[in-house]
Amino acid sequence: MILLAALMIGTGIVFIVRPRYVTHSSSKDGINNNQITARWIGYSLIIMSCLFLVMAALQTLDQASHYIGH
């Protein structure tokens, strides 16, 4: 579970911190739409993995509180 979250966080960081080369000369502010989309994908992966870790911790704590079961 921790390995999956680490993989998702690593992939998100790759999407955020990749080289930002401008491939189209007519872009006004120097940022390509693909780069903006890749940044949003990176942020989403990092947020989802953090939520995944929080939910896993809550599930583990909930199982520890039940001694007999459901």
N, C-alpha and C positions, 0 to 999 in steps of 0.2 A: 504494500500500500504506500509506504514511504518512497519506494523506488519509482512508482508510477507518478506520484506527485513531483518528485525531483525531475523526472523526465519531462513532465508538462511544464514545469518552471523553466527548465533549460531550453526547451523549445520556444517558450514565450520570449525568453531573453534573446535567443537567436533572431526571432522576428523583429524585436525592437532594435537591437544593436547591430544590425547588418549594415554593410556599406551603403551609403546613400548617394549613389551616382545619378545625376540627372540624365535621363536618356532621351528626352524630348526637348528640343531647343526653344519651343514656344511656351513653355511653362513660365508663368509670371513670377511666382515667388520661389522658384527653385525646388519645389517639392512635388514629386510625381504622385498621382492618385494611387498607384500601386504601393508606394511607400507608406502612404497614409493608411491604406487598408491593411498592410502588413503590420503596422504599429498597433492598430486596433485589435488584430488577431493576437498579437503578443500580449497586450494588456488583458484581453479576455482569457487567454490561457493561464496567465498568472493568477488572476482573480478566481477563476474556476478551481485551480489547484489549491489555493488557500481555503476556499469554501469546502473543498473535498477533505482537506485535513481537519478542519473544524468539525465537520459532520462525522468523520471517523472517530475523533476524540469524544464527541458526545455519545456516539453509539457504544464505544468502549466503556464509558462511565455508566451508561444506562444498563449495560449487561452486568456490570459489577454490583449494581444495587439490587438486582433480582437474585435471590438465593434459590428459590424453588423453581422458578420459570414462569411462564405465562399462565 
